[in-house]
């Protein structure tokens, strides 16, 4: 006998309530915008703008997601992104000729070097956390200050922008005149992270490590190696985010993206990743990114609402989501206690 539609939907919701909550919120917000600001919100240019702006912090959020699955966190993603973009800006200044042009090979080389820089920054975090046993929040916070300080010393607090515009034009281009290149870079990295989590032994080991580091160790898992790989991957994600920032601003500076740390944590928690580790999906993080980007863009369509309220809203949403997750995670425990009381009463 076939299950009714309501029963199927209820089962799907129980299997993954975090993602379905995000889907419902997105639908509600899209309906609200359709009723209030349809002509300003539902345009091709608006959606292209949204999809070209979120990859810079979306890539950082992917890295934060991986580290949070281990039960840690990476608060150095913005520092890593800015350090990468500044170093690559200096490199491209040297590669720009007298006519102001730059070869396509230089752009490819810049991305390869960015991956190396991001991996080095991530390796530093991984070493201090896995070998020196420094708590992740302190290790990555210190690394962020270190990277930001290096950026300030190299630039004296100024923006670096005297390099060829070809880089920005290439990254800000649209495939077939529709799909932003930034979105393709984000989608490629999201696919790589998804493959690592779902199709390799690394993903299984990562979830086990996040659930219980002792159980992972007794299972023969090299916890140090997994942490190193995780933070290196996070560093690479942050570096790629920095390269997109470099293209979007056509310049590099030590304080770009200062609000992205809070946004990344909000995105990851909103996407259903457990801050205590052991749980999280790429799909949930992607849905959370899309939802927050749509919320911010929609709010900007109301001139009377100041943009200064956005950070306030993000902070409030983060606290609300954590409270909801707290009660949701303890619901099975409450149900078990109720059943035990009923059985005890019958006995």
CORBEL-V391101 format. One record per residue. N is the residue number from 1. PHI is phi in whole degrees, -180 to 180 (999 if undefined). PSI is psi in whole degrees, -180 to 180 (999 if undefined). D_LAST is the distance of its C-alpha to the last C-alpha in whole Angstrom. Layout:
n=N phi=PHI psi=PSI d_last=D_LAST
n=N phi=PHI psi=PSI d_last=D_LAST
This chain:
n=1 phi=999 psi=130 d_last=36
n=2 phi=-74 psi=143 d_last=37
n=3 phi=-75 psi=143 d_last=35
n=4 phi=-66 psi=161 d_last=36
n=5 phi=-60 psi=-41 d_last=38
n=6 phi=-63 psi=-37 d_last=35
n=7 phi=-68 psi=-40 d_last=33
n=8 phi=-64 psi=-45 d_last=35
n=9 phi=-63 psi=-40 d_last=36
n=10 phi=-64 psi=-40 d_last=33
n=11 phi=-65 psi=-43 d_last=32
n=12 phi=-62 psi=-39 d_last=35
n=13 phi=-66 psi=-42 d_last=34
n=14 phi=-67 psi=-32 d_last=31
n=15 phi=-67 psi=-35 d_last=33
n=16 phi=-150 psi=76 d_last=35
n=17 phi=-65 psi=-31 d_last=35
n=18 phi=-61 psi=-50 d_last=37
n=19 phi=-68 psi=-39 d_last=40
n=20 phi=-68 psi=-32 d_last=39
n=21 phi=-62 psi=-42 d_last=39
n=22 phi=-65 psi=-43 d_last=43
n=23 phi=-61 psi=-44 d_last=44
n=24 phi=-64 psi=-44 d_last=43
n=25 phi=-62 psi=-40 d_last=45
n=26 phi=-63 psi=-43 d_last=48
n=27 phi=-64 psi=-44 d_last=48
n=28 phi=-61 psi=-44 d_last=48
n=29 phi=-67 psi=-39 d_last=50
n=30 phi=-66 psi=-38 d_last=53
n=31 phi=-66 psi=-43 d_last=52
n=32 phi=-60 psi=-45 d_last=53
n=33 phi=-68 psi=-33 d_last=56
n=34 phi=-66 psi=-34 d_last=57
n=35 phi=-81 psi=-25 d_last=57
n=36 phi=-110 psi=-42 d_last=59
n=37 phi=-137 psi=51 d_last=61
n=38 phi=-61 psi=-50 d_last=61
n=39 phi=-69 psi=-29 d_last=65
n=40 phi=-87 psi=-28 d_last=65
n=41 phi=-93 psi=-46 d_last=61
n=42 phi=-89 psi=71 d_last=61
n=43 phi=-130 psi=153 d_last=65
n=44 phi=-62 psi=-41 d_last=65
n=45 phi=-63 psi=-40 d_last=67
n=46 phi=-63 psi=-45 d_last=64
n=47 phi=-70 psi=-34 d_last=61
n=48 phi=-66 psi=-39 d_last=64
n=49 phi=-65 psi=-44 d_last=64
n=50 phi=-60 psi=-45 d_last=60
n=51 phi=-73 psi=-14 d_last=60
n=52 phi=-96 psi=-15 d_last=63
n=53 phi=-96 psi=-36 d_last=62
n=54 phi=-74 psi=-23 d_last=58
n=55 phi=-59 psi=-29 d_last=58
n=56 phi=-64 psi=-41 d_last=60
n=57 phi=-93 psi=-19 d_last=57
n=58 phi=-65 psi=-40 d_last=54
n=59 phi=-64 psi=-41 d_last=56
n=60 phi=-63 psi=-38 d_last=55
n=61 phi=-64 psi=-34 d_last=51
n=62 phi=-62 psi=-42 d_last=51
n=63 phi=-66 psi=-43 d_last=52
n=64 phi=-62 psi=-37 d_last=49
n=65 phi=-59 psi=-48 d_last=47
n=66 phi=-60 psi=-45 d_last=47
n=67 phi=-68 psi=-34 d_last=47
n=68 phi=-72 psi=-29 d_last=44
n=69 phi=-63 psi=-30 d_last=42
n=70 phi=-76 psi=-8 d_last=43
n=71 phi=94 psi=5 d_last=41
n=72 phi=-109 psi=-154 d_last=45
n=73 phi=-165 psi=157 d_last=47
n=74 phi=-125 psi=104 d_last=51
n=75 phi=-97 psi=10 d_last=53
n=76 phi=-103 psi=9 d_last=56
n=77 phi=-63 psi=-39 d_last=57
n=78 phi=-69 psi=-42 d_last=59
n=79 phi=-62 psi=-41 d_last=61
n=80 phi=-64 psi=-43 d_last=61
n=81 phi=-62 psi=-46 d_last=62
n=82 phi=-69 psi=-40 d_last=65
n=83 phi=-62 psi=-43 d_last=66
n=84 phi=-63 psi=-47 d_last=66
n=85 phi=-65 psi=-37 d_last=68
n=86 phi=-68 psi=-45 d_last=71
n=87 phi=-63 psi=-40 d_last=72
n=88 phi=-73 psi=-30 d_last=72
n=89 phi=-65 psi=-43 d_last=74
n=90 phi=-62 psi=-41 d_last=76
n=91 phi=-63 psi=-42 d_last=77
n=92 phi=-73 psi=-28 d_last=77
n=93 phi=-62 psi=-42 d_last=80
n=94 phi=-68 psi=-26 d_last=82
n=95 phi=-91 psi=-5 d_last=82
n=96 phi=-84 psi=127 d_last=83
n=97 phi=-83 psi=-177 d_last=87
n=98 phi=-64 psi=-29 d_last=90
n=99 phi=-82 psi=-3 d_last=89
n=100 phi=86 psi=13 d_last=85
n=101 phi=-104 psi=167 d_last=84
n=102 phi=-150 psi=144 d_last=81
n=103 phi=-77 psi=157 d_last=81
n=104 phi=-66 psi=-31 d_last=78
n=105 phi=-63 psi=-32 d_last=77
n=106 phi=-65 psi=-38 d_last=77
n=107 phi=-66 psi=-43 d_last=74
n=108 phi=-63 psi=-43 d_last=72
n=109 phi=-62 psi=-39 d_last=73
n=110 phi=-61 psi=-41 d_last=72
n=111 phi=-69 psi=-38 d_last=68
n=112 phi=-65 psi=-43 d_last=68
n=113 phi=-66 psi=-35 d_last=69
n=114 phi=-62 psi=-41 d_last=67
n=115 phi=-63 psi=-40 d_last=64
n=116 phi=-65 psi=-44 d_last=65
n=117 phi=-63 psi=-45 d_last=65
n=118 phi=-62 psi=-41 d_last=62
n=119 phi=-64 psi=-38 d_last=61
n=120 phi=-66 psi=-43 d_last=62
n=121 phi=-64 psi=-42 d_last=61
n=122 phi=-66 psi=-37 d_last=57
n=123 phi=-64 psi=-37 d_last=58
n=124 phi=-62 psi=-46 d_last=59
n=125 phi=-62 psi=-45 d_last=55
n=126 phi=-62 psi=-38 d_last=54
n=127 phi=-67 psi=-47 d_last=56
n=128 phi=-66 psi=-31 d_last=55
n=129 phi=-83 psi=-46 d_last=51
n=130 phi=-83 psi=-34 d_last=51
n=131 phi=-97 psi=-47 d_last=53
n=132 phi=-88 psi=-7 d_last=54
n=133 phi=62 psi=30 d_last=50
n=134 phi=-79 psi=134 d_last=51
n=135 phi=-53 psi=137 d_last=48
n=136 phi=-54 psi=-39 d_last=49
n=137 phi=-65 psi=-36 d_last=49
n=138 phi=-78 psi=-41 d_last=52
n=139 phi=-62 psi=-47 d_last=54
n=140 phi=-76 psi=-30 d_last=54
n=141 phi=-65 psi=-43 d_last=55
n=142 phi=-64 psi=-41 d_last=58
n=143 phi=-63 psi=-39 d_last=59
n=144 phi=-62 psi=-43 d_last=59
n=145 phi=-65 psi=-38 d_last=61
n=146 phi=-62 psi=-50 d_last=63
n=147 phi=-64 psi=-41 d_last=64
n=148 phi=-65 psi=-38 d_last=65
n=149 phi=-65 psi=-41 d_last=67
n=150 phi=-62 psi=-41 d_last=69
n=151 phi=-61 psi=-43 d_last=69
n=152 phi=-64 psi=-41 d_last=71
n=153 phi=-65 psi=-41 d_last=73
n=154 phi=-71 psi=-31 d_last=74
n=155 phi=-111 psi=-10 d_last=75
n=156 phi=59 psi=26 d_last=75
n=157 phi=82 psi=4 d_last=73
n=158 phi=-95 psi=161 d_last=75
n=159 phi=-83 psi=141 d_last=74
n=160 phi=-104 psi=116 d_last=76
n=161 phi=-143 psi=2 d_last=77
n=162 phi=-87 psi=55 d_last=80
n=163 phi=-127 psi=168 d_last=79
n=164 phi=-58 psi=141 d_last=80
n=165 phi=-75 psi=-6 d_last=78
n=166 phi=-63 psi=-34 d_last=78
n=167 phi=-62 psi=-51 d_last=75
n=168 phi=-62 psi=-39 d_last=73
n=169 phi=-66 psi=-36 d_last=75
n=170 phi=-70 psi=-48 d_last=73
n=171 phi=-73 psi=-31 d_last=70
n=172 phi=-86 psi=7 d_last=70
n=173 phi=-76 psi=170 d_last=71
n=174 phi=-126 psi=130 d_last=69
n=175 phi=-71 psi=127 d_last=69
n=176 phi=59 psi=20 d_last=71
n=177 phi=74 psi=9 d_last=71
n=178 phi=-126 psi=-49 d_last=67
n=179 phi=-96 psi=118 d_last=65
n=180 phi=-63 psi=141 d_last=65
n=181 phi=-63 psi=-36 d_last=66
n=182 phi=-57 psi=-40 d_last=64
n=183 phi=-66 psi=-38 d_last=61
n=184 phi=-66 psi=-39 d_last=62
n=185 phi=-64 psi=-44 d_last=61
n=186 phi=-63 psi=-45 d_last=58
n=187 phi=-62 psi=-39 d_last=57
n=188 phi=-64 psi=-44 d_last=58
n=189 phi=-70 psi=-38 d_last=56
n=190 phi=-62 psi=-39 d_last=53
n=191 phi=-66 psi=-39 d_last=53
n=192 phi=-64 psi=-46 d_last=54
n=193 phi=-64 psi=-42 d_last=51
n=194 phi=-60 psi=-44 d_last=49
n=195 phi=-63 psi=-42 d_last=50
n=196 phi=-61 psi=-40 d_last=50
n=197 phi=-78 psi=-33 d_last=46
n=198 phi=-109 psi=-18 d_last=45
n=199 phi=-123 psi=5 d_last=48
n=200 phi=-129 psi=163 d_last=48
n=201 phi=-68 psi=-22 d_last=47
n=202 phi=-58 psi=-43 d_last=47
n=203 phi=-63 psi=-45 d_last=45
n=204 phi=-61 psi=-44 d_last=42
n=205 phi=-66 psi=-37 d_last=43
n=206 phi=-64 psi=-46 d_last=43
n=207 phi=-65 psi=-39 d_last=40
n=208 phi=-67 psi=-42 d_last=38
n=209 phi=-60 psi=-43 d_last=41
n=210 phi=-68 psi=-33 d_last=39
n=211 phi=-72 psi=-45 d_last=36
n=212 phi=-161 psi=112 d_last=36
n=213 phi=-66 psi=-34 d_last=40
n=214 phi=-68 psi=-44 d_last=38
n=215 phi=-63 psi=-39 d_last=37
n=216 phi=-63 psi=-42 d_last=40
n=217 phi=-66 psi=-43 d_last=42
n=218 phi=-69 psi=-20 d_last=40
n=219 phi=-83 psi=0 d_last=40
n=220 phi=89 psi=13 d_last=44
n=221 phi=-83 psi=137 d_last=45
n=222 phi=-81 psi=91 d_last=48
n=223 phi=-60 psi=-39 d_last=46
n=224 phi=-62 psi=-45 d_last=50
n=225 phi=-65 psi=-40 d_last=51
n=226 phi=-65 psi=-43 d_last=49
n=227 phi=-64 psi=-41 d_last=49
n=228 phi=-61 psi=-47 d_last=53
n=229 phi=-62 psi=-39 d_last=53
n=230 phi=-66 psi=-48 d_last=51
n=231 phi=-74 psi=-29 d_last=53
n=232 phi=-66 psi=-44 d_last=56
n=233 phi=-62 psi=-41 d_last=55
n=234 phi=-62 psi=-41 d_last=54
n=235 phi=-63 psi=-39 d_last=57
n=236 phi=-65 psi=-43 d_last=59
n=237 phi=-59 psi=-45 d_last=57
n=238 phi=-65 psi=-40 d_last=58
n=239 phi=-64 psi=-42 d_last=62
n=240 phi=-65 psi=-37 d_last=62
n=241 phi=-62 psi=-38 d_last=61
n=242 phi=-65 psi=-36 d_last=64
n=243 phi=-67 psi=-34 d_last=66
n=244 phi=-72 psi=-38 d_last=65
n=245 phi=-59 psi=-42 d_last=65
n=246 phi=-59 psi=-38 d_last=69
n=247 phi=-76 psi=-41 d_last=70
n=248 phi=-66 psi=-38 d_last=68
n=249 phi=-93 psi=-13 d_last=70
n=250 phi=55 psi=29 d_last=73
n=251 phi=-164 psi=168 d_last=73
n=252 phi=-131 psi=142 d_last=71
n=253 phi=-152 psi=157 d_last=70
n=254 phi=-70 psi=-24 d_last=68
n=255 phi=-111 psi=15 d_last=66
n=256 phi=-68 psi=144 d_last=65
n=257 phi=69 psi=28 d_last=61
n=258 phi=-64 psi=-24 d_last=60
n=259 phi=-88 psi=-4 d_last=57
n=260 phi=-72 psi=-25 d_last=56
n=261 phi=-61 psi=-49 d_last=54
n=262 phi=-63 psi=-42 d_last=52
n=263 phi=-63 psi=-41 d_last=52
n=264 phi=-63 psi=-45 d_last=51
n=265 phi=-63 psi=-43 d_last=48
n=266 phi=-61 psi=-46 d_last=47
n=267 phi=-60 psi=-47 d_last=47
n=268 phi=-65 psi=-45 d_last=45
n=269 phi=-67 psi=-43 d_last=42
n=270 phi=-62 psi=-31 d_last=43
n=271 phi=-78 psi=2 d_last=43
n=272 phi=97 psi=10 d_last=39
n=273 phi=-80 psi=131 d_last=40
n=274 phi=-78 psi=120 d_last=38
n=275 phi=-60 psi=-21 d_last=40
n=276 phi=-85 psi=-6 d_last=38
n=277 phi=99 psi=165 d_last=39
n=278 phi=88 psi=-1 d_last=37
n=279 phi=-149 psi=137 d_last=37
n=280 phi=159 psi=147 d_last=40
n=281 phi=-134 psi=147 d_last=43
n=282 phi=-64 psi=-39 d_last=46
n=283 phi=-60 psi=-40 d_last=46
n=284 phi=-65 psi=-42 d_last=44
n=285 phi=-65 psi=-41 d_last=46
n=286 phi=-63 psi=-43 d_last=49
n=287 phi=-63 psi=-41 d_last=47
n=288 phi=-65 psi=-39 d_last=47
n=289 phi=-61 psi=-48 d_last=51
n=290 phi=-62 psi=-42 d_last=52
n=291 phi=-63 psi=-48 d_last=50
n=292 phi=-66 psi=-37 d_last=51
n=293 phi=-67 psi=-40 d_last=55
n=294 phi=-67 psi=-39 d_last=54
n=295 phi=-63 psi=-48 d_last=53
n=296 phi=-64 psi=-44 d_last=56
n=297 phi=-65 psi=-40 d_last=58
n=298 phi=-64 psi=-42 d_last=57
n=299 phi=-61 psi=-38 d_last=57
n=300 phi=-66 psi=-15 d_last=61
n=301 phi=-81 psi=-3 d_last=62
n=302 phi=-110 psi=99 d_last=61
n=303 phi=-59 psi=-29 d_last=65
n=304 phi=-75 psi=-15 d_last=63
n=305 phi=-94 psi=117 d_last=60
n=306 phi=-69 psi=144 d_last=62
n=307 phi=-68 psi=-17 d_last=61
n=308 phi=-67 psi=-19 d_last=60
n=309 phi=-78 psi=-13 d_last=57
n=310 phi=-63 psi=-45 d_last=55
n=311 phi=-62 psi=-38 d_last=54
n=312 phi=-63 psi=-42 d_last=53
n=313 phi=-65 psi=-43 d_last=51
n=314 phi=-60 psi=-45 d_last=50
n=315 phi=-61 psi=-43 d_last=49
n=316 phi=-64 psi=-42 d_last=46
n=317 phi=-64 psi=-41 d_last=45
n=318 phi=-61 psi=-46 d_last=44
n=319 phi=-65 psi=-43 d_last=42
n=320 phi=-61 psi=-44 d_last=40
n=321 phi=-64 psi=-41 d_last=40
n=322 phi=-65 psi=-37 d_last=38
n=323 phi=-66 psi=-44 d_last=36
n=324 phi=-62 psi=-42 d_last=35
n=325 phi=-64 psi=-36 d_last=34
n=326 phi=-61 psi=-48 d_last=32
n=327 phi=-72 psi=-34 d_last=30
n=328 phi=-66 psi=-39 d_last=30
n=329 phi=-71 psi=-26 d_last=29
n=330 phi=-95 psi=0 d_last=26
n=331 phi=-63 psi=-45 d_last=24
n=332 phi=-60 psi=-36 d_last=23
n=333 phi=-64 psi=-41 d_last=21
n=334 phi=-65 psi=-39 d_last=20
n=335 phi=-66 psi=-38 d_last=18
n=336 phi=-65 psi=-43 d_last=16
n=337 phi=-63 psi=-38 d_last=15
n=338 phi=-63 psi=-43 d_last=14
n=339 phi=-63 psi=-40 d_last=12
n=340 phi=-64 psi=-39 d_last=10
n=341 phi=-65 psi=-41 d_last=10
n=342 phi=-63 psi=-44 d_last=9
n=343 phi=-65 psi=-39 d_last=6
n=344 phi=-66 psi=-38 d_last=5
n=345 phi=-67 psi=-38 d_last=5
n=346 phi=-67 psi=-37 d_last=4
n=347 phi=-69 psi=999 d_last=0
